[in-house]
């Protein structure tokens, strides 16, 4: 009797594990990408890790660093710097550095160093999940840490791209083009849904004129503009080499589809589509 009971319990545990596995993958297709979880380990190929800059030791301000699976010491790699969207539960965005996805969708984990940069909260003790926190501290964090990352891990300073979703799409310019020094880092910009200057928000210098002044700092470099809330850029072809793309996200996914619960998402690059192929082609042409 005890033996039979043991076998029954073992069978039930096995079934539970199978069902858990099935439901964990619900909504995914076989070749969908899965963003690596951030750990507190040391950097290594194929690993995404939490990093605290020396200037912020003793705080909760951090960035995330991913070295591609083909990374080797002494190599030279293009770099993707990403800024996340606002915390917005309706679309699944947490606003957290650790939950960035767009840059990983670009590389698929190969060929690019991927850095998720923070928005430094006022008081400089933690990251902020909504809007810019201390904008100057956020800009300065990137200015200090991006060259440091390139030097330590073989990032090619001549092939650095900035990307972002939603708030991050605005931040690619509002933060990434805040002054001539930080603007000089970028080989190109990739944004999805929104763009700096599309509308006026409740923070300083969010107006169209200020945004166009920032964009002029690119001096004609390439910008891949995806999604919506960015049509005004078509009136300013002199400011950048724009490419426009409207991914049909509601066709790529049967929403709700796993973690994709809204068409406003930074996960759309995690599934193969013609739009993803076009984005990757753009990066291949400009890296």
N, C-alpha and C positions, 0 to 999 in steps of 0.2 A: 504493500500500500504506500509506504514512504517513498519507494522508488518511483511508482507511478505518479505520485504527487510532485516529486521533483521534476520529472520529465514534462509534466503538464505546465509547471511554472516556467521551465526553461523555454518551452514552445511559445508560451504567451509573451515572454520577454523578447524573444526573437521577432515575433509578429509585430510587437509594439515598435521595435527598432526599424523594421521594414516600413511600417506606416509612417513613422516619424520622418524617415528618409524621403518617402514619396511626397509627403506634404511640404517638407522643407524645400523641395524643388518645384513645387506647383507653380505653373505659369512660365517656367523656363523651358527653352529648347536646348538641345544637346550641346550646341557650340556657343551658347551665350557666355560672355565673359563674366567673371566674378571678381570684384575688386578685392585685393588682398587686405585682410584685416591688419590694422596697425598694431605693432607690438613694441615692447620696451627693450628689445634686443639690440645688439650692435648691428650696424649696416652690413649687408651682404647681398650678393646677387639674388634677385627674386624675392627680396624681403622688404617690407614696408615698415618703417620704424618711426617712433616718436623722438624728436630731437629738441633739446632746449639749448638756446644760444647762451654763450657765456655771460652776456649782458643781462640775461633773465634767469640766471640760476636762483633757485629758491622761490620761483613763481610758477604759475600754471600756464604761462605763455609758451607755446610750442609750435613747431611746424612738423610736417610729416615728409619723410624722404623715402623714395622708392628707387632702388637700383635695379635695372632690368636684368632679366635672367641671363643675358649674354654679357653682363658687365664683368670686366676684369681690371685689376689694378694697372694703372699706366695707360688705359685706353682713353679714347676721346669720344664723347657722346653729346648729341644734342640734348637740350633741356626743355622740359615743359614746366612752367610755373602756373599753378592754378589757384584761383580764389573762388570760394564756395558761394552758394546762394544764401539768402536769409533763412532763418528758421521759419518754416511754413509747413505745418503738419498736413495741410490739405493736399500737398503734392509730395509729401514724404521727405522734404528737405529739413535737416536738423540744424544747418548753419555751422556745423562742426568741421574743423580741419580733418579729423579722422574719417569723416563720411564723404569726402570728395570722391567723384567718380569720372568726371569728363576726361581728364588727362589720361587715365588708364584706358579709357575707350579708344583714344587716339592711338596709343602704342600697342595695346594688347599685351603689355608687359615686356616688350622687346625694343631694343634700339635706342630708347630715350630714358634719361634720368627724369623722374617726375617728382616735383616738389609742391606740396600743398602749403601755401603761406597763410599766416594768421592775420586777422584784423585784431590789433592790440586794443584791449578795452581801456577806457579812461582809468587812470590809476596804475596802469602797466603791471597788473598782477595776474591777468588771465586774458584769454581770447574772448571776443564778443561774437555772439551768434546772430546779431541783427545790426545791419548797417556798419558804420566805420569805426566806432569806438574813438580812440585817439588817432585821428587821421595821420598826423605827422609821424607819430610813433610807428604806425603801420607802414608808411612809406619808408621810414628809416630802417625798419626791421628788414625789409627786402633789400635795400641798398647795402646793408652790412652783410647779410647772410647769403645772398645769391652769389657774389664773388667768392665768398668763403667756401660754399658748397662746390662751386666749379673747380676751385683749386684743390680741394681735398679729394674729390671723387671723379675727376676727369671730365667735368662738364665743359663743353666747347663754348666759350663766351661769345663766339661769333655765330652761334646757332641756338639762341635762347628764344623761346616763344612764351607768350603769356596768354592764358585762356581763362574763361570763367562762364558760369551759368547764372542767369538771373541777376542777383546782386553782384555776382562775380563778373558777369558780362559788362555791367556798368563799371565795376571796379577795375577792369582791364585798362580803362582810360582814366577814371577818377583817381585811382591809386597809381596805376602803371604809367600814366602820362602826367603825373602831378607836377613834375618839373623836368628840366632838360636832362638832368643826371639820370634819373630812373628811366626816362623815355629812351635813353641811349642804349639800354640793355637789350632791346627786343629786336629780333629778326622779323617777327610778325605777330599778329594778334588773331586769336580764334575766340569768338563769342557765340553764345546760344541764348536766345530769348532776352531781349532788352539791349539797350546800348546807352551809354552816357549821352545825355542831351535829348533823348526822345521825349521826355516830359520833365517838368519841374517837380522835384521832390521837396521834402521838408528839411533839407540840410543845405549848408552854404554852397554857393557856386554850382548849383545843379541846373542852372538855366542853359538854354541852347547856345548863347554866345560864349559863355565860359567853357562849355563842352567842346565847341569847335576850336577854341584857342588851344585846349589840351590836345585835341586830335591833330592839330597842325604840327605838333612836336614830333610826329611820326615821320614827317618829311617824305611822304609818298610810299612808305614801306607797305607790304601786303597785309590785308585784313580780310579774314574769312568771317562773314557775318551770317549766322544761322538763326532760324526761327523768326519770331515776330518782334514788334515794338522797336523797329530800327529803320523803317522805310525812309526817313528823312535823309539818311546818309546818301541816298541815290542822287540827291541834289548837290552833293559836294564831292564830285569825283576827283577834284584837284588835290584833296587832302591825303588820299591814300589809294593804293591799288586794291580796290574793293572787289571781292567775290561774294555773291549773295546765294544763299541756299535755304530752301524751305523743306526740311525733312518732314515727310508725312507720318508723324509719330503715331497717330491713331490708326494708321494702316500697318505700321511696323509691329505694333502691339495690339492685342485684344484687351483693352483696358477695362477693369483692373487685371493686370497680368503680372503675377508675382509681386516684386517690389515696385513695379511701375503702376502707380495708382492714379496717375493724372498725366495728361499729355505735356504738362510743364515739368520736365524731368531732365536730370543730368545723366540718366542711365540709358538714353536712347542709343548711344554709341556702343553699348554692350551687346547689341544684337546685329548680326550681319544684315546689311541693306545697301541699296545703291547709294544712299546718302552717306553712309559711313565710308564706302569706298571712295566717294568723291572727296571727303574730308582727308582721308589718308593720302590720296593722290596729291592734294594741295600741299600737305606737309612734305611729301617726298620731293615735290618740285621746288620748295622754298628752303629746305633745311641746309 
